[in-house]
Amino acid sequence: MAYYPIAPGHQVNVRRGPSSDSELVKVLPQGSSVSIRCQTRGETVSGPCGTTDVWDCIAPGQYVSDAYVKTGSSGYVAVACSG
């Protein structure tokens, strides 16, 4: 499984769903890397890695905006989340 770094100098909120209004699960510290289980469309977010509506599922019920993850792509780099 590939790991992707979060944007340098940023802490990233992990949400229960693909929206900044969704419940905060935890905060990833600066320098973290994440493995992406699947990706889905959600709220559009602007961040250091661009503006996107793609959200990365890093664990069951844990999503981070792809705008804060350096995947090297503006599209999907993992399978689409089912359901």
Biopython code that builds the backbone (N, CA, C, O; Angstrom):
import numpy as np
from Bio.PDB.StructureBuilder import StructureBuilder

atoms = [
    (1, "MET", "N", (0.849, -1.185, 0.000)),
    (1, "MET", "CA", (0.000, 0.000, 0.000)),
    (1, "MET", "C", (0.895, 1.250, 0.000)),
    (1, "MET", "O", (1.867, 1.332, 0.750)),
    (2, "ALA", "N", (0.553, 2.195, -0.837)),
    (2, "ALA", "CA", (1.352, 3.421, -0.948)),
    (2, "ALA", "C", (1.021, 4.387, 0.183)),
    (2, "ALA", "O", (-0.107, 4.438, 0.674)),
    (3, "TYR", "N", (2.027, 5.145, 0.578)),
    (3, "TYR", "CA", (1.831, 6.197, 1.575)),
    (3, "TYR", "C", (2.107, 7.537, 0.919)),
    (3, "TYR", "O", (3.033, 7.671, 0.119)),
    (4, "TYR", "N", (1.296, 8.528, 1.263)),
    (4, "TYR", "CA", (1.419, 9.865, 0.701)),
    (4, "TYR", "C", (1.612, 10.876, 1.823)),
    (4, "TYR", "O", (0.909, 10.810, 2.832)),
    (5, "PRO", "N", (2.553, 11.814, 1.672)),
    (5, "PRO", "CA", (2.769, 12.817, 2.724)),
    (5, "PRO", "C", (1.671, 13.877, 2.720)),
    (5, "PRO", "O", (1.153, 14.251, 1.668)),
    (6, "ILE", "N", (1.327, 14.350, 3.907)),
    (6, "ILE", "CA", (0.438, 15.502, 3.960)),
    (6, "ILE", "C", (1.285, 16.747, 3.681)),
    (6, "ILE", "O", (2.510, 16.716, 3.797)),
    (7, "ALA", "N", (0.617, 17.839, 3.313)),
    (7, "ALA", "CA", (1.321, 19.061, 2.920)),
    (7, "ALA", "C", (2.258, 19.517, 4.031)),
    (7, "ALA", "O", (1.854, 19.584, 5.192)),
    (8, "PRO", "N", (3.511, 19.835, 3.686)),
    (8, "PRO", "CA", (4.486, 20.265, 4.696)),
    (8, "PRO", "C", (3.988, 21.475, 5.485)),
    (8, "PRO", "O", (3.412, 22.404, 4.919)),
    (9, "GLY", "N", (4.217, 21.452, 6.793)),
    (9, "GLY", "CA", (3.851, 22.583, 7.642)),
    (9, "GLY", "C", (2.393, 22.644, 8.028)),
    (9, "GLY", "O", (1.937, 23.641, 8.587)),
    (10, "HIS", "N", (1.648, 21.576, 7.732)),
    (10, "HIS", "CA", (0.216, 21.579, 8.035)),
    (10, "HIS", "C", (-0.158, 20.409, 8.929)),
    (10, "HIS", "O", (0.386, 19.311, 8.815)),
    (11, "GLN", "N", (-1.108, 20.678, 9.826)),
    (11, "GLN", "CA", (-1.812, 19.621, 10.536)),
    (11, "GLN", "C", (-3.102, 19.403, 9.756)),
    (11, "GLN", "O", (-3.648, 20.355, 9.198)),
    (12, "VAL", "N", (-3.593, 18.189, 9.707)),
    (12, "VAL", "CA", (-4.773, 17.887, 8.899)),
    (12, "VAL", "C", (-5.855, 17.257, 9.761)),
    (12, "VAL", "O", (-5.611, 16.294, 10.488)),
    (13, "ASN", "N", (-7.053, 17.817, 9.666)),
    (13, "ASN", "CA", (-8.198, 17.270, 10.378)),
    (13, "ASN", "C", (-8.689, 16.009, 9.681)),
    (13, "ASN", "O", (-8.839, 15.976, 8.460)),
    (14, "VAL", "N", (-8.936, 14.978, 10.472)),
    (14, "VAL", "CA", (-9.531, 13.740, 9.964)),
    (14, "VAL", "C", (-11.002, 13.767, 10.344)),
    (14, "VAL", "O", (-11.344, 13.937, 11.514)),
    (15, "ARG", "N", (-11.879, 13.596, 9.348)),
    (15, "ARG", "CA", (-13.327, 13.722, 9.554)),
    (15, "ARG", "C", (-14.028, 12.373, 9.402)),
    (15, "ARG", "O", (-13.518, 11.458, 8.756)),
    (16, "ARG", "N", (-15.201, 12.275, 10.008)),
    (16, "ARG", "CA", (-16.013, 11.052, 9.937)),
    (16, "ARG", "C", (-16.538, 10.822, 8.514)),
    (16, "ARG", "O", (-16.772, 9.680, 8.117)),
    (17, "GLY", "N", (-16.720, 11.898, 7.752)),
    (17, "GLY", "CA", (-17.211, 11.798, 6.379)),
    (17, "GLY", "C", (-16.521, 12.835, 5.504)),
    (17, "GLY", "O", (-15.725, 13.625, 6.012)),
    (18, "PRO", "N", (-16.808, 12.857, 4.188)),
    (18, "PRO", "CA", (-16.108, 13.733, 3.245)),
    (18, "PRO", "C", (-16.629, 15.174, 3.237)),
    (18, "PRO", "O", (-17.063, 15.681, 2.202)),
    (19, "SER", "N", (-16.579, 15.824, 4.403)),
    (19, "SER", "CA", (-17.058, 17.194, 4.548)),
    (19, "SER", "C", (-16.412, 17.833, 5.777)),
    (19, "SER", "O", (-16.183, 17.161, 6.782)),
    (20, "SER", "N", (-16.122, 19.127, 5.695)),
    (20, "SER", "CA", (-15.536, 19.816, 6.852)),
    (20, "SER", "C", (-16.558, 20.005, 7.969)),
    (20, "SER", "O", (-16.192, 20.358, 9.090)),
    (21, "ASP", "N", (-17.834, 19.773, 7.671)),
    (21, "ASP", "CA", (-18.876, 19.823, 8.706)),
    (21, "ASP", "C", (-19.001, 18.500, 9.447)),
    (21, "ASP", "O", (-19.651, 18.426, 10.489)),
    (22, "SER", "N", (-18.382, 17.460, 8.911)),
    (22, "SER", "CA", (-18.465, 16.137, 9.518)),
    (22, "SER", "C", (-17.678, 16.114, 10.831)),
    (22, "SER", "O", (-16.762, 16.912, 11.029)),
    (23, "GLU", "N", (-18.041, 15.199, 11.715)),
    (23, "GLU", "CA", (-17.410, 15.092, 13.036)),
    (23, "GLU", "C", (-15.887, 14.938, 12.923)),
    (23, "GLU", "O", (-15.388, 14.161, 12.110)),
    (24, "LEU", "N", (-15.166, 15.693, 13.752)),
    (24, "LEU", "CA", (-13.707, 15.605, 13.818)),
    (24, "LEU", "C", (-13.324, 14.337, 14.571)),
    (24, "LEU", "O", (-13.732, 14.143, 15.716)),
    (25, "VAL", "N", (-12.535, 13.471, 13.925)),
    (25, "VAL", "CA", (-12.107, 12.216, 14.541)),
    (25, "VAL", "C", (-10.777, 12.415, 15.254)),
    (25, "VAL", "O", (-10.622, 12.021, 16.410)),
    (26, "LYS", "N", (-9.816, 13.028, 14.563)),
    (26, "LYS", "CA", (-8.492, 13.285, 15.125)),
    (26, "LYS", "C", (-7.782, 14.287, 14.233)),
    (26, "LYS", "O", (-8.297, 14.674, 13.184)),
    (27, "VAL", "N", (-6.595, 14.703, 14.654)),
    (27, "VAL", "CA", (-5.778, 15.630, 13.873)),
    (27, "VAL", "C", (-4.432, 14.959, 13.597)),
    (27, "VAL", "O", (-3.768, 14.479, 14.516)),
    (28, "LEU", "N", (-4.042, 14.931, 12.328)),
    (28, "LEU", "CA", (-2.736, 14.373, 11.966)),
    (28, "LEU", "C", (-1.677, 15.447, 12.160)),
    (28, "LEU", "O", (-1.847, 16.563, 11.669)),
    (29, "PRO", "N", (-0.593, 15.145, 12.856)),
    (29, "PRO", "CA", (0.454, 16.143, 13.088)),
    (29, "PRO", "C", (1.257, 16.428, 11.814)),
    (29, "PRO", "O", (1.228, 15.656, 10.855)),
    (30, "GLN", "N", (1.970, 17.552, 11.830)),
    (30, "GLN", "CA", (2.853, 17.894, 10.722)),
    (30, "GLN", "C", (3.818, 16.749, 10.465)),
    (30, "GLN", "O", (4.281, 16.091, 11.397)),
    (31, "GLY", "N", (4.118, 16.517, 9.191)),
    (31, "GLY", "CA", (5.064, 15.472, 8.831)),
    (31, "GLY", "C", (4.458, 14.088, 8.698)),
    (31, "GLY", "O", (5.178, 13.120, 8.453)),
    (32, "SER", "N", (3.141, 13.979, 8.856)),
    (32, "SER", "CA", (2.481, 12.676, 8.750)),
    (32, "SER", "C", (2.402, 12.219, 7.291)),
    (32, "SER", "O", (2.455, 13.024, 6.361)),
    (33, "SER", "N", (2.275, 10.921, 7.126)),
    (33, "SER", "CA", (1.947, 10.323, 5.834)),
    (33, "SER", "C", (0.703, 9.468, 6.034)),
    (33, "SER", "O", (0.456, 8.961, 7.128)),
    (34, "VAL", "N", (-0.078, 9.313, 4.969)),
    (34, "VAL", "CA", (-1.303, 8.521, 5.056)),
    (34, "VAL", "C", (-1.330, 7.483, 3.947)),
    (34, "VAL", "O", (-0.795, 7.704, 2.860)),
    (35, "SER", "N", (-1.954, 6.356, 4.231)),
    (35, "SER", "CA", (-2.253, 5.383, 3.182)),
    (35, "SER", "C", (-3.715, 5.611, 2.802)),
    (35, "SER", "O", (-4.567, 5.821, 3.666)),
    (36, "ILE", "N", (-3.989, 5.568, 1.515)),
    (36, "ILE", "CA", (-5.338, 5.854, 1.025)),
    (36, "ILE", "C", (-6.015, 4.538, 0.664)),
    (36, "ILE", "O", (-5.604, 3.850, -0.271)),
    (37, "ARG", "N", (-7.063, 4.197, 1.422)),
    (37, "ARG", "CA", (-7.823, 2.959, 1.179)),
    (37, "ARG", "C", (-8.693, 3.091, -0.067)),
    (37, "ARG", "O", (-8.779, 2.180, -0.890)),
    (38, "CYS", "N", (-9.340, 4.262, -0.181)),
    (38, "CYS", "CA", (-10.204, 4.543, -1.314)),
    (38, "CYS", "C", (-10.452, 6.050, -1.336)),
    (38, "CYS", "O", (-10.088, 6.759, -0.397)),
    (39, "GLN", "N", (-11.065, 6.528, -2.400)),
    (39, "GLN", "CA", (-11.335, 7.960, -2.522)),
    (39, "GLN", "C", (-12.776, 8.172, -2.950)),
    (39, "GLN", "O", (-13.375, 7.326, -3.614)),
    (40, "THR", "N", (-13.332, 9.333, -2.550)),
    (40, "THR", "CA", (-14.710, 9.647, -2.868)),
    (40, "THR", "C", (-14.858, 11.146, -3.097)),
    (40, "THR", "O", (-13.985, 11.927, -2.719)),
    (41, "ARG", "N", (-15.955, 11.540, -3.711)),
    (41, "ARG", "CA", (-16.246, 12.957, -3.907)),
    (41, "ARG", "C", (-16.991, 13.489, -2.685)),
    (41, "ARG", "O", (-17.787, 12.779, -2.069)),
    (42, "GLY", "N", (-16.721, 14.747, -2.347)),
    (42, "GLY", "CA", (-17.390, 15.372, -1.211)),
    (42, "GLY", "C", (-17.321, 16.870, -1.348)),
    (42, "GLY", "O", (-17.355, 17.406, -2.456)),
    (43, "GLU", "N", (-17.222, 17.545, -0.221)),
    (43, "GLU", "CA", (-17.136, 19.003, -0.210)),
    (43, "GLU", "C", (-15.868, 19.472, -0.937)),
    (43, "GLU", "O", (-14.806, 18.868, -0.785)),
    (44, "THR", "N", (-15.981, 20.537, -1.717)),
    (44, "THR", "CA", (-14.820, 21.127, -2.377)),
    (44, "THR", "C", (-14.018, 21.923, -1.356)),
    (44, "THR", "O", (-14.564, 22.761, -0.638)),
    (45, "VAL", "N", (-12.715, 21.652, -1.301)),
    (45, "VAL", "CA", (-11.820, 22.279, -0.336)),
    (45, "VAL", "C", (-10.608, 22.836, -1.079)),
    (45, "VAL", "O", (-10.082, 22.204, -1.995)),
    (46, "SER", "N", (-10.172, 24.035, -0.669)),
    (46, "SER", "CA", (-8.927, 24.609, -1.191)),
    (46, "SER", "C", (-7.841, 24.450, -0.141)),
    (46, "SER", "O", (-8.042, 24.783, 1.027)),
    (47, "GLY", "N", (-6.685, 23.939, -0.559)),
    (47, "GLY", "CA", (-5.575, 23.737, 0.367)),
    (47, "GLY", "C", (-4.259, 23.891, -0.353)),
    (47, "GLY", "O", (-4.231, 24.303, -1.513)),
    (48, "PRO", "N", (-3.159, 23.565, 0.321)),
    (48, "PRO", "CA", (-1.823, 23.745, -0.248)),
    (48, "PRO", "C", (-1.564, 22.875, -1.475)),
    (48, "PRO", "O", (-0.660, 23.168, -2.257)),
    (49, "CYS", "N", (-2.343, 21.811, -1.655)),
    (49, "CYS", "CA", (-2.160, 20.923, -2.816)),
    (49, "CYS", "C", (-3.213, 21.166, -3.888)),
    (49, "CYS", "O", (-3.371, 20.353, -4.799)),
    (50, "GLY", "N", (-3.939, 22.287, -3.783)),
    (50, "GLY", "CA", (-4.922, 22.635, -4.807)),
    (50, "GLY", "C", (-6.334, 22.682, -4.275)),
    (50, "GLY", "O", (-6.565, 22.559, -3.072)),
    (51, "THR", "N", (-7.277, 22.860, -5.184)),
    (51, "THR", "CA", (-8.703, 22.871, -4.865)),
    (51, "THR", "C", (-9.324, 21.614, -5.454)),
    (51, "THR", "O", (-9.167, 21.335, -6.642)),
    (52, "THR", "N", (-10.028, 20.861, -4.624)),
    (52, "THR", "CA", (-10.564, 19.576, -5.073)),
    (52, "THR", "C", (-11.783, 19.171, -4.261)),
    (52, "THR", "O", (-11.970, 19.611, -3.127)),
    (53, "ASP", "N", (-12.615, 18.314, -4.869)),
    (53, "ASP", "CA", (-13.730, 17.712, -4.125)),
    (53, "ASP", "C", (-13.438, 16.243, -3.803)),
    (53, "ASP", "O", (-14.324, 15.503, -3.376)),
    (54, "VAL", "N", (-12.184, 15.835, -4.014)),
    (54, "VAL", "CA", (-11.778, 14.458, -3.701)),
    (54, "VAL", "C", (-11.383, 14.366, -2.222)),
    (54, "VAL", "O", (-10.630, 15.194, -1.710)),
    (55, "TRP", "N", (-11.905, 13.351, -1.563)),
    (55, "TRP", "CA", (-11.545, 13.072, -0.171)),
    (55, "TRP", "C", (-10.941, 11.677, -0.094)),
    (55, "TRP", "O", (-11.396, 10.755, -0.771)),
    (56, "ASP", "N", (-9.916, 11.529, 0.733)),
    (56, "ASP", "CA", (-9.183, 10.280, 0.880)),
    (56, "ASP", "C", (-9.638, 9.564, 2.143)),
    (56, "ASP", "O", (-9.604, 10.136, 3.232)),
    (57, "CYS", "N", (-10.062, 8.321, 1.999)),
    (57, "CYS", "CA", (-10.417, 7.500, 3.159)),
    (57, "CYS", "C", (-9.139, 6.809, 3.630)),
    (57, "CYS", "O", (-8.552, 6.016, 2.893)),
    (58, "ILE", "N", (-8.708, 7.108, 4.855)),
    (58, "ILE", "CA", (-7.452, 6.560, 5.366)),
    (58, "ILE", "C", (-7.681, 5.404, 6.341)),
    (58, "ILE", "O", (-6.748, 4.678, 6.682)),
    (59, "ALA", "N", (-8.913, 5.241, 6.781)),
    (59, "ALA", "CA", (-9.328, 4.141, 7.665)),
    (59, "ALA", "C", (-10.851, 4.167, 7.672)),
    (59, "ALA", "O", (-11.445, 5.169, 7.273)),
    (60, "PRO", "N", (-11.497, 3.093, 8.114)),
    (60, "PRO", "CA", (-12.962, 3.122, 8.142)),
    (60, "PRO", "C", (-13.486, 4.335, 8.918)),
    (60, "PRO", "O", (-13.138, 4.540, 10.081)),
    (61, "GLY", "N", (-14.330, 5.137, 8.252)),
    (61, "GLY", "CA", (-14.905, 6.312, 8.898)),
    (61, "GLY", "C", (-13.924, 7.439, 9.141)),
    (61, "GLY", "O", (-14.168, 8.290, 9.996)),
    (62, "GLN", "N", (-12.797, 7.466, 8.394)),
    (62, "GLN", "CA", (-11.792, 8.529, 8.566)),
    (62, "GLN", "C", (-11.402, 9.081, 7.195)),
    (62, "GLN", "O", (-10.828, 8.383, 6.359)),
    (63, "TYR", "N", (-11.738, 10.367, 6.992)),
    (63, "TYR", "CA", (-11.505, 11.014, 5.701)),
    (63, "TYR", "C", (-10.684, 12.289, 5.869)),
    (63, "TYR", "O", (-10.846, 13.028, 6.841)),
    (64, "VAL", "N", (-9.796, 12.532, 4.900)),
    (64, "VAL", "CA", (-9.060, 13.795, 4.836)),
    (64, "VAL", "C", (-9.225, 14.353, 3.427)),
    (64, "VAL", "O", (-9.312, 13.601, 2.456)),
    (65, "SER", "N", (-9.266, 15.678, 3.328)),
    (65, "SER", "CA", (-9.374, 16.299, 2.009)),
    (65, "SER", "C", (-8.083, 16.069, 1.230)),
    (65, "SER", "O", (-6.986, 16.226, 1.767)),
    (66, "ASP", "N", (-8.223, 15.697, -0.035)),
    (66, "ASP", "CA", (-7.060, 15.485, -0.897)),
    (66, "ASP", "C", (-6.303, 16.795, -1.142)),
    (66, "ASP", "O", (-5.174, 16.775, -1.631)),
    (67, "ALA", "N", (-6.918, 17.929, -0.804)),
    (67, "ALA", "CA", (-6.253, 19.236, -0.943)),
    (67, "ALA", "C", (-5.077, 19.370, 0.018)),
    (67, "ALA", "O", (-4.264, 20.283, -0.124)),
    (68, "TYR", "N", (-4.980, 18.467, 0.997)),
    (68, "TYR", "CA", (-3.891, 18.499, 1.982)),
    (68, "TYR", "C", (-2.973, 17.284, 1.885)),
    (68, "TYR", "O", (-2.117, 17.088, 2.748)),
    (69, "VAL", "N", (-3.141, 16.465, 0.844)),
    (69, "VAL", "CA", (-2.324, 15.261, 0.672)),
    (69, "VAL", "C", (-1.582, 15.354, -0.657)),
    (69, "VAL", "O", (-2.188, 15.601, -1.699)),
    (70, "LYS", "N", (-0.268, 15.155, -0.612)),
    (70, "LYS", "CA", (0.553, 15.260, -1.820)),
    (70, "LYS", "C", (0.567, 13.932, -2.572)),
    (70, "LYS", "O", (1.464, 13.108, -2.399)),
    (71, "THR", "N", (-0.460, 13.748, -3.418)),
    (71, "THR", "CA", (-0.556, 12.505, -4.190)),
    (71, "THR", "C", (0.111, 12.641, -5.553)),
    (71, "THR", "O", (0.348, 11.634, -6.220)),
    (72, "GLY", "N", (0.419, 13.868, -5.982)),
    (72, "GLY", "CA", (1.000, 14.070, -7.295)),
    (72, "GLY", "C", (-0.036, 14.028, -8.402)),
    (72, "GLY", "O", (0.317, 13.986, -9.581)),
    (73, "SER", "N", (-1.313, 14.039, -8.036)),
    (73, "SER", "CA", (-2.398, 13.965, -9.011)),
    (73, "SER", "C", (-3.570, 14.804, -8.543)),
    (73, "SER", "O", (-3.810, 14.937, -7.343)),
    (74, "SER", "N", (-4.306, 15.376, -9.504)),
    (74, "SER", "CA", (-5.522, 16.109, -9.143)),
    (74, "SER", "C", (-6.735, 15.183, -9.202)),
    (74, "SER", "O", (-7.847, 15.590, -8.867)),
    (75, "GLY", "N", (-6.519, 13.937, -9.630)),
    (75, "GLY", "CA", (-7.594, 12.959, -9.706)),
    (75, "GLY", "C", (-7.402, 11.840, -8.705)),
    (75, "GLY", "O", (-6.668, 11.979, -7.726)),
    (76, "TYR", "N", (-8.070, 10.734, -8.961)),
    (76, "TYR", "CA", (-7.979, 9.580, -8.076)),
    (76, "TYR", "C", (-6.631, 8.881, -8.221)),
    (76, "TYR", "O", (-6.118, 8.729, -9.330)),
    (77, "VAL", "N", (-6.065, 8.459, -7.099)),
    (77, "VAL", "CA", (-4.854, 7.629, -7.092)),
    (77, "VAL", "C", (-5.148, 6.273, -6.434)),
    (77, "VAL", "O", (-4.262, 5.429, -6.299)),
    (78, "ALA", "N", (-6.407, 6.084, -6.030)),
    (78, "ALA", "CA", (-6.841, 4.834, -5.398)),
    (78, "ALA", "C", (-8.243, 4.513, -5.920)),
    (78, "ALA", "O", (-8.849, 5.313, -6.632)),
    (79, "VAL", "N", (-8.737, 3.356, -5.564)),
    (79, "VAL", "CA", (-10.068, 2.960, -6.019)),
    (79, "VAL", "C", (-11.130, 3.863, -5.411)),
    (79, "VAL", "O", (-10.918, 4.456, -4.353)),
    (80, "ALA", "N", (-12.274, 3.967, -6.081)),
    (80, "ALA", "CA", (-13.404, 4.724, -5.546)),
    (80, "ALA", "C", (-14.010, 3.963, -4.372)),
    (80, "ALA", "O", (-14.129, 2.739, -4.404)),
    (81, "CYS", "N", (-14.389, 4.706, -3.336)),
    (81, "CYS", "CA", (-15.038, 4.074, -2.177)),
    (81, "CYS", "C", (-16.402, 3.531, -2.608)),
    (81, "CYS", "O", (-17.114, 4.181, -3.373)),
    (82, "SER", "N", (-16.763, 2.355, -2.126)),
    (82, "SER", "CA", (-18.074, 1.794, -2.442)),
    (82, "SER", "C", (-19.082, 2.275, -1.407)),
    (82, "SER", "O", (-18.733, 2.568, -0.263)),
    (83, "GLY", "N", (-20.326, 2.347, -1.830)),
    (83, "GLY", "CA", (-21.383, 2.743, -0.914)),
    (83, "GLY", "C", (-21.456, 4.205, -0.818)),
    (83, "GLY", "O", (-22.294, 4.734, -0.088)),
]
sb = StructureBuilder()
sb.init_structure("model")
sb.init_model(0)
sb.init_chain("A")
sb.init_seg("    ")
for serial, (resi, resn, name, xyz) in enumerate(atoms, 1):
    if name == "N":
        sb.init_residue(resn, " ", resi, " ")
    sb.init_atom(name, np.array(xyz, "f"), 0.0, 1.0, " ", f" {name:<3s}", serial, name[0])
structure = sb.get_structure()
